[in-house]
Amino acid sequence: MRIATFNIENLFERPRAMNLATWSEGQPALDAATQLNRLFNLPTYSPTDKQDMLDLLATHGLLATRPHGTFLDLRRIRGQLFTVPRNGPATITARGRADWVGWIELKKEPVEDEAISNTARIIADVDADVLVLCEVENRPSLQQFSDQFLGPLLKKRLYGWNMVIDGNDQRGIDAGILSRYPITRMASHLADLDGTSRIFSRDCPEYLVELPDGTPLLVLPNHFASKGSDFSGKRRRQQSKRVRQIYDHWRPQIEHILVAGDLNDHPKGGSLDRLL
């Protein structure tokens, strides 16, 4: 059998901040979204918290009744976060998380059809029996991609099983799987903690695949923290350690275990030592 992994960089929609010529151009918007959502979730907003919110909201064009930010959207469901007087500066009126319901979302834009078709051509040429995919926005998108784009290329060798579990990354860049063999069990590790912090940037799902002779194959798709956000490699080392623990837990029972995906480092980079 053939096994492969591929980072498809989303199938049909991708955050606009991640579609620029260089990563550094969109990084400020991604960082702002993370910081604002963290501030919004605080039980009480201090004067410093409020000023940080105002600065970030203003930078990204979100201090308006009908904001039109280029990369970010402010979703307000209930209550009021801020007011903008006619003759004065904006002020944060919410005292904390309980006063309002809302969050920051990354604006998305469609991926060009040609890019989707080329991705399908590469996957069809590789012709893997089990394929681990990174940066999949959701399972319906993966199903549509399999039916609409892969189906005509693969003809009779279709992928009968696919799965994506939504992970911790709000950008919709999750890890999924396409398989020609049944997925008989799955589990998630998105809530695994190191102290009070979640270990996985996305998730380390477990997919148990049953091969034609009945042999089980445990697939552990992963997309470790990038060097853009994890400069020191600390989080990748945590992720590497935890994946190794999951592997060691199952190894006495399952002979064939696959760890695959985008690990965001090279073998001698240091952050993958525990896993390797």
SELO-539915 format. One record per residue (C-alpha): residue number from 1; x, y, z. Coordinates in nm, 3 decimals. Example, Ala and Ser with C-alpha at 12.3 -4.5 7.8 and 13.67 -1.06 7.14 Angstrom:
residues 2
NODE | n | X | Y | Z
NODE | 1 | 1.230 | -0.450 | 0.780;
NODE | 2 | 1.367 | -0.106 | 0.714;
END
This chain:
residues 276
NODE | n | X | Y | Z
NODE | 1 | 0.000 | 0.000 | 0.000;
NODE | 2 | 0.103 | 0.361 | -0.042;
NODE | 3 | 0.081 | 0.631 | 0.226;
NODE | 4 | 0.133 | 1.004 | 0.169;
NODE | 5 | 0.088 | 1.344 | 0.329;
NODE | 6 | 0.015 | 1.679 | 0.168;
NODE | 7 | -0.046 | 2.035 | 0.289;
NODE | 8 | -0.334 | 2.152 | 0.069;
NODE | 9 | -0.352 | 2.508 | 0.214;
NODE | 10 | -0.733 | 2.498 | 0.231;
NODE | 11 | -0.954 | 2.370 | -0.049;
NODE | 12 | -1.216 | 2.633 | -0.127;
NODE | 13 | -1.166 | 2.923 | 0.113;
NODE | 14 | -0.857 | 3.062 | 0.282;
NODE | 15 | -0.808 | 3.348 | 0.529;
NODE | 16 | -0.720 | 3.659 | 0.330;
NODE | 17 | -0.427 | 3.733 | 0.560;
NODE | 18 | -0.274 | 3.398 | 0.460;
NODE | 19 | -0.312 | 3.460 | 0.087;
NODE | 20 | -0.053 | 3.737 | 0.057;
NODE | 21 | 0.281 | 3.722 | -0.121;
NODE | 22 | 0.478 | 3.669 | 0.201;
NODE | 23 | 0.389 | 3.531 | 0.543;
NODE | 24 | 0.516 | 3.845 | 0.717;
NODE | 25 | 0.255 | 4.063 | 0.543;
NODE | 26 | -0.038 | 3.878 | 0.697;
NODE | 27 | 0.118 | 3.791 | 1.034;
NODE | 28 | 0.014 | 4.120 | 1.207;
NODE | 29 | -0.353 | 4.050 | 1.128;
NODE | 30 | -0.326 | 3.692 | 1.254;
NODE | 31 | -0.154 | 3.810 | 1.572;
NODE | 32 | -0.417 | 4.082 | 1.624;
NODE | 33 | -0.702 | 3.829 | 1.592;
NODE | 34 | -0.540 | 3.606 | 1.853;
NODE | 35 | -0.469 | 3.892 | 2.092;
NODE | 36 | -0.816 | 4.049 | 2.060;
NODE | 37 | -0.996 | 3.720 | 2.121;
NODE | 38 | -0.775 | 3.661 | 2.424;
NODE | 39 | -0.858 | 4.007 | 2.559;
NODE | 40 | -1.230 | 3.965 | 2.486;
NODE | 41 | -1.240 | 3.648 | 2.698;
NODE | 42 | -1.103 | 3.813 | 3.012;
NODE | 43 | -1.361 | 3.819 | 3.294;
NODE | 44 | -1.277 | 4.185 | 3.373;
NODE | 45 | -1.127 | 4.448 | 3.140;
NODE | 46 | -0.860 | 4.664 | 3.299;
NODE | 47 | -0.782 | 5.015 | 3.162;
NODE | 48 | -0.476 | 4.865 | 2.989;
NODE | 49 | -0.685 | 4.586 | 2.836;
NODE | 50 | -0.935 | 4.840 | 2.705;
NODE | 51 | -0.666 | 5.057 | 2.551;
NODE | 52 | -0.504 | 4.754 | 2.385;
NODE | 53 | -0.843 | 4.660 | 2.239;
NODE | 54 | -0.901 | 5.011 | 2.105;
NODE | 55 | -0.555 | 5.027 | 1.949;
NODE | 56 | -0.593 | 4.692 | 1.772;
NODE | 57 | -0.951 | 4.758 | 1.662;
NODE | 58 | -0.850 | 5.096 | 1.520;
NODE | 59 | -0.548 | 4.954 | 1.339;
NODE | 60 | -0.766 | 4.701 | 1.159;
NODE | 61 | -1.056 | 4.932 | 1.077;
NODE | 62 | -1.303 | 4.781 | 1.324;
NODE | 63 | -1.403 | 5.091 | 1.525;
NODE | 64 | -1.718 | 5.170 | 1.331;
NODE | 65 | -2.088 | 5.089 | 1.336;
NODE | 66 | -2.037 | 4.896 | 1.012;
NODE | 67 | -1.668 | 4.806 | 1.009;
NODE | 68 | -1.494 | 4.715 | 0.685;
NODE | 69 | -1.163 | 4.565 | 0.790;
NODE | 70 | -0.946 | 4.414 | 0.518;
NODE | 71 | -0.846 | 4.101 | 0.709;
NODE | 72 | -1.063 | 4.085 | 1.023;
NODE | 73 | -1.434 | 4.085 | 1.107;
NODE | 74 | -1.579 | 4.179 | 1.446;
NODE | 75 | -1.882 | 3.959 | 1.520;
NODE | 76 | -2.115 | 4.110 | 1.779;
NODE | 77 | -2.401 | 3.883 | 1.889;
NODE | 78 | -2.529 | 4.043 | 2.210;
NODE | 79 | -2.445 | 4.346 | 2.419;
NODE | 80 | -2.206 | 4.629 | 2.336;
NODE | 81 | -1.827 | 4.631 | 2.339;
NODE | 82 | -1.759 | 4.997 | 2.259;
NODE | 83 | -1.921 | 5.328 | 2.168;
NODE | 84 | -1.802 | 5.595 | 1.924;
NODE | 85 | -1.938 | 5.942 | 2.014;
NODE | 86 | -1.982 | 6.198 | 1.736;
NODE | 87 | -1.732 | 6.437 | 1.888;
NODE | 88 | -1.496 | 6.219 | 2.083;
NODE | 89 | -1.278 | 5.909 | 2.086;
NODE | 90 | -1.414 | 5.555 | 2.099;
NODE | 91 | -1.440 | 5.396 | 2.443;
NODE | 92 | -1.477 | 5.037 | 2.560;
NODE | 93 | -1.804 | 5.027 | 2.753;
NODE | 94 | -1.810 | 4.655 | 2.836;
NODE | 95 | -1.672 | 4.579 | 3.181;
NODE | 96 | -1.579 | 4.220 | 3.095;
NODE | 97 | -1.675 | 3.905 | 2.910;
NODE | 98 | -2.018 | 3.880 | 3.075;
NODE | 99 | -2.133 | 4.216 | 2.931;
NODE | 100 | -2.131 | 4.114 | 2.567;
NODE | 101 | -2.097 | 3.823 | 2.326;
NODE | 102 | -1.869 | 3.853 | 2.024;
NODE | 103 | -1.535 | 3.764 | 1.872;
NODE | 104 | -1.290 | 3.831 | 1.589;
NODE | 105 | -1.305 | 3.621 | 1.272;
NODE | 106 | -1.054 | 3.608 | 0.989;
NODE | 107 | -1.203 | 3.723 | 0.660;
NODE | 108 | -1.181 | 3.454 | 0.393;
NODE | 109 | -1.173 | 3.459 | 0.015;
NODE | 110 | -1.225 | 3.183 | -0.244;
NODE | 111 | -0.931 | 2.978 | -0.365;
NODE | 112 | -0.891 | 2.991 | -0.744;
NODE | 113 | -1.037 | 2.688 | -0.927;
NODE | 114 | -0.707 | 2.627 | -1.106;
NODE | 115 | -0.527 | 2.584 | -0.773;
NODE | 116 | -0.789 | 2.332 | -0.658;
NODE | 117 | -0.760 | 2.138 | -0.984;
NODE | 118 | -0.380 | 2.128 | -0.960;
NODE | 119 | -0.400 | 2.001 | -0.603;
NODE | 120 | -0.633 | 1.724 | -0.720;
NODE | 121 | -0.396 | 1.634 | -1.005;
NODE | 122 | -0.101 | 1.597 | -0.766;
NODE | 123 | -0.301 | 1.385 | -0.521;
NODE | 124 | -0.430 | 1.165 | -0.804;
NODE | 125 | -0.076 | 1.120 | -0.943;
NODE | 126 | 0.057 | 1.013 | -0.602;
NODE | 127 | -0.238 | 0.770 | -0.576;
NODE | 128 | -0.194 | 0.696 | -0.204;
NODE | 129 | -0.422 | 0.449 | -0.029;
NODE | 130 | -0.415 | 0.655 | 0.291;
NODE | 131 | -0.357 | 1.029 | 0.262;
NODE | 132 | -0.300 | 1.267 | 0.555;
NODE | 133 | -0.397 | 1.625 | 0.468;
NODE | 134 | -0.309 | 1.948 | 0.648;
NODE | 135 | -0.493 | 2.282 | 0.631;
NODE | 136 | -0.838 | 2.144 | 0.550;
NODE | 137 | -1.116 | 2.387 | 0.640;
NODE | 138 | -1.384 | 2.125 | 0.722;
NODE | 139 | -1.516 | 1.780 | 0.634;
NODE | 140 | -1.788 | 1.894 | 0.387;
NODE | 141 | -1.518 | 2.072 | 0.187;
NODE | 142 | -1.306 | 1.757 | 0.188;
NODE | 143 | -1.604 | 1.549 | 0.072;
NODE | 144 | -1.681 | 1.798 | -0.207;
NODE | 145 | -1.316 | 1.796 | -0.315;
NODE | 146 | -1.312 | 1.415 | -0.320;
NODE | 147 | -1.637 | 1.390 | -0.518;
NODE | 148 | -1.600 | 1.682 | -0.758;
NODE | 149 | -1.227 | 1.705 | -0.826;
NODE | 150 | -1.067 | 1.372 | -0.733;
NODE | 151 | -1.348 | 1.144 | -0.851;
NODE | 152 | -1.307 | 1.209 | -1.227;
NODE | 153 | -0.929 | 1.159 | -1.199;
NODE | 154 | -0.925 | 0.847 | -0.982;
NODE | 155 | -1.224 | 0.677 | -1.148;
NODE | 156 | -1.261 | 0.339 | -0.971;
NODE | 157 | -0.991 | 0.392 | -0.707;
NODE | 158 | -1.193 | 0.639 | -0.501;
NODE | 159 | -1.156 | 0.736 | -0.137;
NODE | 160 | -1.454 | 0.584 | 0.039;
NODE | 161 | -1.372 | 0.734 | 0.379;
NODE | 162 | -1.266 | 1.080 | 0.486;
NODE | 163 | -1.271 | 1.269 | 0.813;
NODE | 164 | -1.175 | 1.606 | 0.960;
NODE | 165 | -1.213 | 1.697 | 1.329;
NODE | 166 | -1.226 | 2.071 | 1.398;
NODE | 167 | -0.920 | 2.162 | 1.602;
NODE | 168 | -0.796 | 2.454 | 1.809;
NODE | 169 | -0.695 | 2.684 | 1.521;
NODE | 170 | -0.960 | 2.946 | 1.446;
NODE | 171 | -0.827 | 2.989 | 1.091;
NODE | 172 | -0.982 | 2.661 | 0.978;
NODE | 173 | -0.656 | 2.482 | 0.902;
NODE | 174 | -0.723 | 2.138 | 1.042;
NODE | 175 | -0.570 | 1.795 | 0.980;
NODE | 176 | -0.777 | 1.536 | 0.794;
NODE | 177 | -0.755 | 1.198 | 0.628;
NODE | 178 | -0.861 | 1.036 | 0.300;
NODE | 179 | -0.865 | 0.657 | 0.304;
NODE | 180 | -0.957 | 0.373 | 0.070;
NODE | 181 | -1.005 | 0.152 | 0.376;
NODE | 182 | -1.264 | 0.185 | 0.654;
NODE | 183 | -1.204 | 0.425 | 0.942;
NODE | 184 | -1.333 | 0.217 | 1.232;
NODE | 185 | -1.255 | 0.443 | 1.529;
NODE | 186 | -1.148 | 0.799 | 1.594;
NODE | 187 | -1.054 | 1.011 | 1.893;
NODE | 188 | -0.937 | 1.368 | 1.954;
NODE | 189 | -0.656 | 1.520 | 2.161;
NODE | 190 | -0.746 | 1.885 | 2.109;
NODE | 191 | -0.804 | 1.933 | 2.484;
NODE | 192 | -0.471 | 1.779 | 2.596;
NODE | 193 | -0.299 | 2.018 | 2.836;
NODE | 194 | 0.054 | 2.103 | 2.943;
NODE | 195 | -0.023 | 2.282 | 3.268;
NODE | 196 | -0.306 | 2.515 | 3.170;
NODE | 197 | -0.213 | 2.551 | 2.801;
NODE | 198 | -0.347 | 2.333 | 2.522;
NODE | 199 | -0.066 | 2.136 | 2.364;
NODE | 200 | -0.179 | 2.106 | 2.004;
NODE | 201 | -0.208 | 2.406 | 1.773;
NODE | 202 | -0.475 | 2.211 | 1.583;
NODE | 203 | -0.518 | 1.856 | 1.713;
NODE | 204 | -0.356 | 1.514 | 1.708;
NODE | 205 | -0.658 | 1.303 | 1.610;
NODE | 206 | -0.645 | 0.924 | 1.618;
NODE | 207 | -0.790 | 0.739 | 1.318;
NODE | 208 | -0.794 | 0.361 | 1.329;
NODE | 209 | -0.797 | 0.226 | 0.972;
NODE | 210 | -0.877 | -0.138 | 0.895;
NODE | 211 | -0.661 | -0.272 | 0.611;
NODE | 212 | -0.796 | -0.536 | 0.367;
NODE | 213 | -0.647 | -0.830 | 0.562;
NODE | 214 | -0.795 | -0.700 | 0.888;
NODE | 215 | -0.468 | -0.548 | 1.014;
NODE | 216 | -0.523 | -0.222 | 1.206;
NODE | 217 | -0.332 | 0.092 | 1.110;
NODE | 218 | -0.339 | 0.381 | 1.358;
NODE | 219 | -0.299 | 0.717 | 1.183;
NODE | 220 | -0.196 | 1.024 | 1.387;
NODE | 221 | -0.220 | 1.334 | 1.160;
NODE | 222 | -0.037 | 1.639 | 1.292;
NODE | 223 | 0.032 | 2.000 | 1.205;
NODE | 224 | 0.279 | 2.136 | 1.460;
NODE | 225 | 0.319 | 2.505 | 1.549;
NODE | 226 | 0.495 | 2.705 | 1.279;
NODE | 227 | 0.826 | 2.885 | 1.322;
NODE | 228 | 0.639 | 3.207 | 1.254;
NODE | 229 | 0.460 | 3.183 | 1.589;
NODE | 230 | 0.687 | 2.943 | 1.778;
NODE | 231 | 1.032 | 3.094 | 1.727;
NODE | 232 | 1.204 | 2.898 | 2.005;
NODE | 233 | 1.042 | 2.565 | 1.919;
NODE | 234 | 0.906 | 2.529 | 2.275;
NODE | 235 | 0.554 | 2.443 | 2.161;
NODE | 236 | 0.676 | 2.203 | 1.892;
NODE | 237 | 0.881 | 2.025 | 2.158;
NODE | 238 | 0.567 | 1.992 | 2.373;
NODE | 239 | 0.374 | 1.858 | 2.074;
NODE | 240 | 0.652 | 1.619 | 1.979;
NODE | 241 | 0.666 | 1.484 | 2.334;
NODE | 242 | 0.289 | 1.434 | 2.352;
NODE | 243 | 0.266 | 1.257 | 2.016;
NODE | 244 | 0.542 | 1.021 | 2.131;
NODE | 245 | 0.341 | 0.949 | 2.448;
NODE | 246 | 0.033 | 0.866 | 2.240;
NODE | 247 | 0.246 | 0.643 | 2.017;
NODE | 248 | 0.399 | 0.464 | 2.316;
NODE | 249 | 0.054 | 0.412 | 2.468;
NODE | 250 | -0.075 | 0.225 | 2.162;
NODE | 251 | 0.245 | 0.052 | 2.047;
NODE | 252 | 0.199 | -0.263 | 2.264;
NODE | 253 | -0.144 | -0.318 | 2.106;
NODE | 254 | -0.100 | -0.190 | 1.750;
NODE | 255 | 0.200 | -0.277 | 1.535;
NODE | 256 | 0.148 | -0.025 | 1.255;
NODE | 257 | 0.130 | 0.340 | 1.367;
NODE | 258 | 0.170 | 0.634 | 1.130;
NODE | 259 | 0.263 | 0.986 | 1.245;
NODE | 260 | 0.241 | 1.219 | 0.946;
NODE | 261 | 0.169 | 1.575 | 0.845;
NODE | 262 | 0.341 | 1.912 | 0.860;
NODE | 263 | 0.580 | 1.907 | 1.156;
NODE | 264 | 0.728 | 2.250 | 1.070;
NODE | 265 | 1.090 | 2.153 | 1.135;
NODE | 266 | 1.363 | 1.942 | 0.978;
NODE | 267 | 1.489 | 1.624 | 1.149;
NODE | 268 | 1.792 | 1.794 | 1.305;
NODE | 269 | 1.609 | 2.113 | 1.399;
NODE | 270 | 1.587 | 2.008 | 1.764;
NODE | 271 | 1.215 | 2.041 | 1.830;
NODE | 272 | 1.131 | 1.693 | 1.695;
NODE | 273 | 1.394 | 1.500 | 1.892;
NODE | 274 | 1.149 | 1.340 | 2.137;
NODE | 275 | 0.927 | 1.215 | 1.860;
NODE | 276 | 1.210 | 1.090 | 1.640;
END
